[in-house]
Amino acid sequence: MKKVLSVFLSLLFTMQLGISAFAGFNAPRLSRDEWDELYASLCDENELPMLCVGADETQVSLVWHSDKEAATPEVRLAKNASMVNADTFKGITTEAENDYQLVCRVNIDGLEENTTYYYQWNTGNGWSAPCKYETKSFTSHKALVIGDIQIGGQSEDSQVQSDVGYNWNNVLAEALEKNPDVSYLVSPGDNTSTGKTADEWQTLLMPEALRGLPMALAIGNHDKKGFAYNYYTNMPNEFYGKYFEGLDRDFWFRHGDVLYLFFDATSADAHDHMAMAKEAVELNKDAKWRIGVMHQALFGPGYSGLDPETQLLLNAVFTPIFDTFDLDLVLTGHSHLQGRSHFMTESMVVGRAKSGETYKNPKGIVYLNTNAVCDHGSFSGSMPYIAYEFSENDVTTYTTLEFEGDTMKIETRRGDNSELLDSLTIEKTKEQKDGMLLKRFQRLLYKVVEFLGLVYMRVDAIVVKIRGGHF
C-alpha cells in the first residue's frame, strides 16, 4: 500500500507541476501606493518593450527604444529561465521620434503551442532580465478585448495619466486572473491620449503582464493626433496601400482559424481598405472566422449612432467591406460605452441576438463596442440595432472571445469583479454567403464610394491642418 500510495502521490505531484506550468500571467493587482511607486520609478524612461502579435500563431515580435550609440536589435529565446541553448533572433533598427535613440524591432518565429518560453532583449547595456511568455493552444484559444485605454484620458496632465495607468493595470489583473488561458489582447484603438508623447506609451506598457501578453492595437483618433504610434508598435502585415498618408495603415494577422482585419477608421480611403481586406482574405481562404477591428462605432450605443460622419461616411466605407467578405464580428470603441448589435447586414437588422443564447449559422455580422479604461460616457435611450448596452458606466469592462471547434463564445464582464454582463455564442457549421452576382454589383457601386472617399480625404487633410490635428 505504501508503494502504491507513493506512486499515486508522485503522479499527483507531476500533474500539479503540469497544471502550474500554465498558471497564468504575472499580473498583480496593485494598491494605489504600489502603483504610484511603480509609476514614479518608470515614468521618466521610455525603454519598456512591447510584445506584439505575429503574422500567425507561431510568431510574435518585440519593439523597444535603445540608446542610439548602443542599439542592438537582438532577442534571445529559450525554454528555460537560465537561457541555456537559447536561440538568437536579429532584427532591424529604425529612426526614433528623438535624436538620441533608435527603435529596435525583432520578429520571433518557430513557436510551438502549449510551451513556456523565456526571452531577453538587448538593452544596449547588456541583456534584460528573462521574461516569461507562454503559448497556448493554436486551435482552441481565447482572446482578450479592451478598448479606449487612452492613457492620459482627455488631457496631458501627468496625474490623469497615472490615474488611467492605475485603472489599466488593475482591469488587466482582473481579466487575466479570471482568464489565464488568454493568448493575445486586441484593442480597437485610442491607446493613448495625445498620440505624441513617450510617457503615454511608457505608462501603457508598465503592467508586468504585458511582457507575456502579445498585443494588437488598432489606430484611434487620439493615436492619430501625433506620430508616436509609429515608434512604439510593430504590427504584422502592415498595409500602406496606394493612397494612405502619414500615420495611415491597416494590418492583419491570423491565429489558428481566426483572421483579424484591422482598419484605420480615421482614414476614409475606401480603395485601400478594400484592397487590404481582399489581400488578407485571399491569403487565408481557409480561416473559419473573420473579425474586423476599427475604432469608430458604426452601430454602437451613444453619440456614435447619431454622428453623421460615422453613420454616413464610415458606414458607406466599411460596411460594404464587412458584408463583401462575410465577417462574423466587428470590434469597435470610441463612444466609451459598452454595446452589442443584433445580427446586421447592409446596415439593417437581419436577426435577433439575445444575450445568453446560442445561434447556429446565423446570417449577418455582430458589432461589439467596448467601454473605456480612461473614462466612461452616459447614454439614455435605445437604438433599433442595439441588442445590449451597459448603462453602469462607472466601471470598466472587458470582453473575451473563445474559439473552440465550430463555436465562438463572446462574453463581456465587469472590469472590477468579472460579473458576467453579456454573452453570445455563434456556432458555424457552414458558410453563409450571398450570391456572387449581388456582390459583383455591390463592388461596382463601391467604386463611387472609393472616389468620394478620396475627395473627403483631401478635404479632411485641409481641415486637420487648420485645426492642428485630429480631434
C-alpha positions in Angstrom: 0.0 0.0 0.0 2.9 2.3 0.8 4.4 1.7 -2.6 1.0 2.3 -4.3 0.4 5.5 -2.3 3.9 6.8 -3.1 3.4 6.2 -6.8 0.0 7.9 -6.6 1.4 10.9 -4.8 4.3 11.1 -7.2 1.8 11.1 -10.2 -0.3 13.7 -8.5 2.7 16.0 -7.9 3.7 15.6 -11.5 0.2 16.5 -12.6 0.2 19.6 -10.4 3.5 20.6 -11.9 2.0 20.2 -15.4 -1.0 22.3 -14.4 1.0 25.0 -12.7 3.2 25.3 -15.8 0.3 27.3 -17.3 -0.7 29.0 -14.0 -1.3 32.3 -15.8 0.3 35.8 -16.1 2.4 37.8 -13.7 -0.5 40.3 -13.4 -0.7 41.6 -9.8 -3.5 43.9 -8.8 -1.7 46.9 -7.2 -2.8 49.2 -4.4 -2.7 52.9 -5.2 0.5 53.3 -3.2 2.1 50.4 -5.1 1.1 51.8 -8.4 2.4 55.3 -7.5 5.8 53.8 -6.6 5.9 51.8 -9.9 4.9 54.8 -11.9 7.4 57.1 -10.2 10.2 54.6 -10.9 9.4 54.3 -14.7 7.6 57.4 -15.9 10.8 59.3 -16.9 12.0 56.4 -19.1 10.8 55.2 -22.5 12.6 51.9 -23.0 9.9 49.3 -21.9 9.3 46.8 -24.7 6.0 46.0 -26.4 5.3 42.3 -27.2 3.2 42.3 -30.4 1.2 39.6 -32.1 2.9 38.0 -35.1 1.6 37.2 -38.5 0.3 33.9 -37.2 0.3 31.9 -34.0 3.8 30.7 -34.4 5.2 34.2 -34.3 5.4 37.3 -32.0 7.5 40.4 -32.3 9.2 42.8 -29.9 9.8 46.5 -30.3 11.7 48.8 -27.9 13.8 52.0 -27.7 17.5 52.0 -27.1 20.4 54.5 -27.0 21.5 55.4 -30.5 25.1 54.6 -30.0 24.4 51.1 -28.5 21.2 50.0 -30.1 21.4 46.3 -31.0 18.2 44.7 -32.3 18.5 41.2 -30.8 16.3 38.9 -28.8 17.2 35.6 -27.2 14.6 32.9 -26.7 14.8 29.7 -24.6 12.6 27.1 -22.9 14.3 27.8 -19.5 14.8 30.8 -17.4 18.6 30.1 -17.3 18.5 30.8 -21.1 20.5 27.6 -21.8 20.6 26.7 -25.5 18.8 30.0 -26.4 18.1 30.9 -30.0 19.0 34.4 -31.1 16.8 36.4 -33.4 18.1 39.6 -35.1 16.0 42.4 -36.4 16.4 46.0 -37.6 16.7 49.5 -36.2 14.6 52.4 -37.4 14.5 56.1 -36.5 13.0 57.1 -33.2 11.0 60.2 -32.5 14.0 61.8 -30.9 17.6 62.2 -32.0 19.3 60.2 -29.2 17.6 56.8 -29.6 16.8 54.2 -32.2 13.8 51.8 -32.3 14.7 48.1 -32.3 12.3 45.7 -34.0 12.7 41.9 -33.9 10.4 39.2 -35.2 10.4 35.8 -33.4 9.2 32.7 -35.2 9.1 28.9 -34.9 7.0 29.0 -31.7 5.3 25.8 -30.6 1.9 25.6 -28.9 1.4 25.0 -25.2 5.0 25.8 -24.5 6.7 28.1 -21.9 9.4 30.3 -23.3 11.7 32.9 -21.8 13.1 35.8 -23.8 15.6 38.6 -23.3 16.2 41.7 -25.4 19.5 43.5 -25.9 19.0 46.8 -24.0 22.2 48.3 -25.4 23.7 47.8 -22.0 23.6 44.0 -21.8 20.7 41.6 -21.8 17.5 42.3 -20.0 16.2 40.0 -17.2 14.4 37.0 -18.7 10.6 37.4 -19.3 8.2 34.5 -19.5 5.9 34.0 -22.4 3.5 31.0 -22.6 1.9 30.0 -25.9 -1.5 28.4 -25.6 -3.3 26.0 -27.9 -3.1 27.0 -31.6 -6.6 25.6 -32.3 -8.9 26.3 -29.4 -7.9 29.6 -27.9 -9.1 32.8 -26.2 -8.6 36.5 -27.0 -9.0 39.4 -24.6 -10.5 42.7 -25.9 -10.2 46.0 -24.0 -10.9 49.3 -25.7 -10.1 53.0 -25.3 -7.3 52.6 -22.8 -6.4 56.2 -23.8 -3.5 56.8 -21.3 -3.9 60.4 -20.3 -7.7 60.4 -20.6 -8.7 63.7 -22.3 -5.7 65.7 -21.1 -1.9 65.9 -21.0 -1.8 66.0 -17.2 0.6 63.6 -15.6 -1.7 62.9 -12.7 -4.5 61.9 -15.0 -2.1 59.8 -17.0 -1.1 58.0 -13.8 -4.8 57.5 -12.8 -5.6 55.9 -16.1 -2.5 53.7 -15.9 -3.6 52.5 -12.5 -7.1 51.6 -13.9 -5.4 49.9 -16.9 -3.1 47.8 -14.7 -6.0 46.6 -12.5 -8.5 45.8 -15.1 -5.8 43.7 -16.8 -5.1 42.0 -13.5 -8.7 41.2 -13.0 -9.2 39.9 -16.6 -6.1 37.8 -16.6 -6.6 36.3 -13.2 -10.0 35.0 -14.3 -8.7 34.1 -17.8 -5.2 32.8 -17.5 -5.6 31.0 -20.9 -5.8 34.2 -22.9 -3.4 34.1 -26.0 -3.4 37.8 -27.0 -5.0 41.2 -26.5 -6.9 43.2 -29.0 -7.5 47.0 -28.7 -9.9 48.8 -31.0 -7.9 52.0 -30.7 -7.3 55.2 -28.7 -4.4 53.6 -26.9 -3.0 57.0 -25.8 -4.5 60.5 -25.4 -2.3 62.9 -27.4 -0.6 60.4 -29.7 2.6 62.4 -29.3 4.5 61.7 -26.1 6.8 58.9 -25.0 5.5 58.9 -21.4 2.0 57.9 -22.6 3.4 54.8 -24.2 5.7 54.1 -21.2 2.6 54.2 -18.9 0.7 52.0 -21.3 3.5 49.4 -21.1 4.0 49.5 -17.3 1.8 46.5 -16.3 4.1 43.5 -15.9 1.5 41.2 -17.5 2.3 42.8 -20.9 5.7 41.1 -21.0 3.9 37.9 -21.6 0.8 39.1 -23.5 1.1 39.9 -27.2 -0.9 43.0 -28.2 -2.7 44.0 -31.4 -3.5 47.7 -31.4 -5.8 49.5 -33.8 -5.3 53.2 -34.5 -7.8 55.6 -33.0 -8.5 59.3 -33.5 -6.4 60.1 -30.3 -3.5 58.0 -31.6 -3.8 59.9 -34.8 -3.1 63.3 -33.1 0.6 62.6 -33.4 3.0 60.0 -34.8 4.2 58.2 -31.7 2.3 55.0 -32.7 4.9 54.7 -35.5 7.7 54.3 -32.9 6.2 52.0 -30.3 4.4 49.3 -32.2 5.4 46.5 -34.6 2.2 45.2 -36.1 2.3 42.3 -38.6 1.4 42.6 -42.3 1.1 46.4 -42.2 -0.7 47.6 -45.4 0.1 51.1 -46.5 -1.8 51.0 -49.7 -1.9 53.4 -52.7 -3.5 56.5 -51.1 -2.8 56.3 -47.4 -0.9 59.2 -46.0 1.1 60.0 -42.8 0.3 57.6 -40.0 -2.4 55.8 -42.1 -2.1 52.0 -42.3 -4.2 48.8 -41.9 -2.9 45.4 -40.9 -4.0 41.8 -40.4 -2.9 38.7 -38.6 -4.1 35.1 -38.3 -4.3 33.0 -35.1 -5.5 29.4 -35.7 -8.8 29.5 -37.5 -9.3 33.3 -36.9 -8.4 36.0 -39.3 -8.3 39.6 -37.9 -8.6 42.6 -40.2 -7.5 45.9 -38.5 -8.7 49.1 -40.2 -7.5 52.7 -39.6 -11.0 54.1 -39.4 -9.7 57.7 -39.2 -9.0 57.4 -42.9 -11.8 57.4 -45.5 -9.5 55.7 -48.1 -12.1 53.2 -49.2 -9.9 51.9 -52.0 -7.0 50.8 -49.8 -9.3 49.4 -47.0 -11.0 47.2 -49.6 -7.6 46.2 -51.1 -6.2 45.2 -47.7 -9.3 43.1 -46.9 -9.2 41.4 -50.3 -5.5 40.6 -49.9 -5.8 39.2 -46.4 -8.9 37.1 -47.2 -7.4 35.6 -50.4 -4.3 34.6 -48.5 -6.4 33.0 -45.7 -9.3 31.4 -47.5 -9.4 28.5 -45.0 -9.9 30.7 -42.0 -13.1 29.8 -40.2 -13.7 33.1 -38.5 -13.2 36.6 -39.8 -13.1 39.5 -37.4 -12.9 43.2 -38.2 -11.4 45.8 -35.8 -11.7 49.5 -36.2 -12.1 52.5 -33.8 -15.3 54.3 -34.6 -18.5 52.6 -33.5 -20.7 52.0 -36.6 -23.6 50.5 -34.6 -22.5 51.3 -31.1 -24.6 53.0 -28.4 -24.5 56.7 -27.6 -23.5 59.6 -29.8 -21.7 57.3 -32.4 -25.1 56.2 -33.5 -26.1 59.9 -34.1 -22.8 61.1 -35.5 -23.2 61.8 -39.3 -19.5 61.3 -40.1 -19.7 57.8 -38.5 -23.1 56.8 -39.7 -22.9 58.2 -43.2 -19.2 58.3 -44.3 -17.7 55.5 -42.3 -20.8 53.3 -42.8 -20.5 53.8 -46.5 -16.8 52.9 -46.5 -16.7 49.9 -44.2 -20.0 48.0 -44.1 -19.7 47.0 -47.8 -16.2 45.6 -47.0 -17.5 43.7 -44.0 -20.5 42.3 -45.9 -18.5 41.5 -49.0 -16.0 39.3 -47.1 -18.6 37.7 -44.8 -17.2 38.9 -41.5 -18.6 37.3 -38.3 -17.8 40.0 -35.8 -16.6 43.6 -35.8 -14.9 45.1 -32.7 -15.2 48.9 -32.2 -14.8 51.6 -29.5 -14.7 55.4 -29.5 -18.0 56.2 -27.7 -16.8 54.9 -24.3 -20.0 52.8 -23.9 -20.4 49.1 -23.9 -22.9 47.8 -26.5 -23.6 45.0 -28.9 -25.7 44.8 -32.1 -28.1 42.3 -33.3 -27.0 40.4 -36.5 -26.6 43.1 -39.1 -26.3 43.1 -42.9 -26.2 46.2 -45.1 -26.9 48.3 -42.0 -30.1 46.5 -41.2 -31.0 44.0 -38.5 -31.4 40.6 -40.1 -31.6 38.5 -37.0 -32.1 39.0 -33.2 -29.2 38.3 -30.9 -30.4 37.7 -27.4 -27.8 37.7 -24.5 -27.1 34.2 -23.2 -28.3 32.4 -26.4 -26.5 30.3 -29.0 -27.1 30.9 -32.7 -26.3 28.3 -35.3 -25.2 29.5 -38.7 -26.7 33.0 -38.3 -26.9 35.4 -41.2 -25.2 38.8 -40.6 -22.5 40.4 -38.5 -22.3 41.2 -34.8 -20.9 44.6 -34.0 -19.4 44.8 -30.4 -18.5 48.2 -29.0 -16.1 48.3 -26.0 -16.3 50.5 -22.9 -13.3 52.6 -22.0 -10.5 52.3 -19.4 -9.9 56.1 -19.3 -13.4 57.4 -18.6 -17.0 56.5 -19.3 -19.8 58.2 -21.1 -23.6 58.0 -20.4 -26.5 57.4 -22.7 -30.2 57.0 -22.2 -32.3 55.9 -25.0 -32.4 53.0 -27.4 -31.3 52.2 -30.9 -33.1 49.6 -33.1 -29.9 47.7 -33.7 -28.7 47.6 -30.1 -29.1 44.1 -28.5 -27.4 45.0 -25.3 -26.0 48.1 -23.7 -24.1 48.6 -20.5 -25.6 51.5 -18.6 -23.5 51.4 -15.4 -20.6 53.3 -16.9 -18.8 53.9 -13.6 -16.7 50.7 -14.1 -14.6 49.3 -16.9 -15.4 46.2 -18.8 -13.5 43.6 -20.8 -14.6 41.1 -23.4 -13.3 37.6 -24.1 -13.6 35.7 -27.4 -13.3 32.0 -27.0 -12.8 29.8 -30.1 -13.3 26.1 -29.8 -14.3 23.8 -32.7 -17.3 25.3 -34.5 -18.1 27.8 -31.9 -17.1 31.4 -31.0 -18.2 32.5 -27.5 -18.4 36.2 -26.7 -18.5 37.3 -23.1 -18.4 40.8 -21.6 -17.7 41.2 -17.9 -17.2 44.0 -15.4 -13.5 45.0 -15.1 -13.5 45.1 -11.3 -15.2 41.8 -10.3 -15.7 39.9 -13.6 -19.5 39.8 -13.2 -21.0 38.5 -16.4 -22.9 41.2 -18.2 -23.5 39.8 -21.7 -22.8 36.6 -23.6 -23.4 35.3 -27.1 -22.4 32.1 -28.8 -22.2 31.6 -32.5 -21.9 28.1 -33.9 -20.7 27.9 -37.5 -21.0 24.6 -39.4 -21.4 26.0 -42.8 -20.6 29.3 -44.6 -23.4 31.8 -45.0 -22.6 33.6 -48.3 -24.7 35.9 -50.5 -24.8 35.3 -54.3 -21.7 36.3 -56.3 -23.8 38.3 -58.7 -25.0 40.5 -56.0 -21.5 41.0 -54.6 -20.2 41.9 -58.1 -22.9 44.6 -58.4 -22.1 45.9 -54.9 -18.4 46.0 -55.8 -19.2 48.1 -58.9 -21.2 50.6 -56.7 -18.4 50.7 -54.3 -16.2 52.4 -56.9 -18.3 55.5 -56.3 -17.5 55.3 -52.6 -13.8 54.9 -53.3 -13.9 58.1 -55.4 -15.9 60.1 -52.8 -13.6 58.8 -50.1 -10.6 60.2 -51.8 -12.3 63.6 -52.2 -13.1 63.5 -48.5 -9.5 62.7 -47.6 -8.3 65.8 -49.4 -10.9 68.0 -47.7 -10.2 66.4 -44.3 -6.4 66.9 -44.7 -7.1 70.6 -45.1 -9.4 70.7 -42.0 -6.9 68.8 -39.9 -4.1 71.2 -40.9 -6.3 74.2 -40.0 -7.3 72.8 -36.6 -3.9 71.4 -35.8 -4.6 67.7 -35.7 -7.4 65.1 -35.3 -9.9 65.5 -32.5 
